[in-house]
């Protein structure tokens, strides 16, 4: 899809935690079209554009959802929050990004996110579940502490309603002993170390990663000895922070 610049309207702003808020945007349905996994860029002044993952698969109704990390102590973050909350209309540019769900693949999915990287995974999951309700999906979400699973209830709902879906919650701080449920598993530690301790063979998976470059490459290095197929690994990090070698993985 060719990127388009347009004006869309803020229909709702909702605090999910003290640190993360959700923004709902509306525009012409055909103008808001995007592939699951892509992002938009929000104009925050002059010629400054800030990228945010689109947190929903294309619905055909002209709506888009964003999950934005808010740092009250940072001036830029505070200005962004005020812009989104007080402006009825925003200029956006979309779609962008090559980390898109492969509609022709029938390989099981291994999705790994850190923090608000959940937004991109949410869009991929929505599309994948509609496309193939039996495709095995393993979703790993890494945060610092329990409260950072800002849509934990949604991940648990997916696990409850989709027998092909498993949710692995990874927290650096301890997780309560009663966290686990059917197809819901809590882990403590750093995401790459937890993956190394819990996975055995990932050779058959399509792997999608959303997080910082350090987190993404650490996970890749962990999964390589487990049979990871580099050509079946997808992340926006490969575009904006490639490794120096000719192969981004």
Secondary structure, DSSP 8 states (H G I E B T S, - for coil): ---EEEEEEEEEEEESSSSEEEEEEE--TTTT---TT-EEEEEEETTEEEEEE--S---SSSEEEEEEE--TTSHHHHHHHHHHHH-SEEEEEEEE-S----TT--S-EEEEEEGGGHHHHHHHHHHHHHH-TTS-EEEEEEESSGGG-TTHHHHHHHHHH-TTEEEEEEESS---TT--BTTEEEEES-HHHHHHHH----TT-EEEEES-HHHHHHHHHHHHTTT--GGGEE-THHHHS--SSSS--
